[in-house]
Amino acid sequence: MELEPHKKMKKLKIGAVLILVILAVTLVTLRFTGLEPEYLDLNQLRAHHMIARPGLWLKGEVDTTPITDWSFVDTVPHPGRSLNTVLVETRTPYFIPHSVRTVPFVRDGMLFIRSHQDRMDLAFPHDKSWTANVARDPRVRLKIGDKLYEAMLVLVSDRSQATAVLGRNAEVRVLGPDGQEHVVGYDHVFRVFQRNIPEYAGDQPSISVAGLVPENKSYLPPAPIVDK
């Protein structure tokens, strides 16, 4: 026997409410337990087209000790894993964080994080959710080992500086069928600064203008953020 329209609508409303309740309970639970992004080895990443499941909130002890040399990042134990990664928790417009796992590198005691752009059809920083979040709000949380660090990511906008930090050309080029080299990827580099810890003679670093590939010059820096 077919249900009357108003009874169908009532059942749909009850179902929608139940789904919302389940989602709310799940998010509240994850807010306290945390959800780290998925770890995949390099071969697994390649098999998944370099895509891994992102996470939400990161959990751990917040370390407020001023770091003058980040070299310890290279020696953090990662048993059973071939890649030494750090977790980056970014701020979204909808107040639920978006966290990712990425490979850090240290130069002269300074910590840097790389974002590889392989979708050249999308303008940086909107080729990835986390870089778009950082462009809008550079305040992040880093998880290194079992410690959390309040930080700010500043894009290395100067190409020569980015090349020096990477130790190679930031552009990834391949030879096309036409015999010409084409840019198929670009490595963007962010420098990590601890948040609310004075640097540069007591001043916090300013937000940098993005160093973009030639085809993408439309990105404008976000307004400076005063963290309180």
SULKACOR-V151414 format. One record per helix or strand of 3 or more residues. SS is the DSSP state (a for helix, b for strand). FROM is the first residue (numbers start at 1). TO is the last residue. Records with the same first field share a line. If there is no record, write none. Layout:
SS->FROM-TO  FROM-TO
//
This chain:
a->5-33  42-47  70-75  129-136  159-166
b->85-90  98-107  110-117  139-144  147-155  171-175  181-194
//
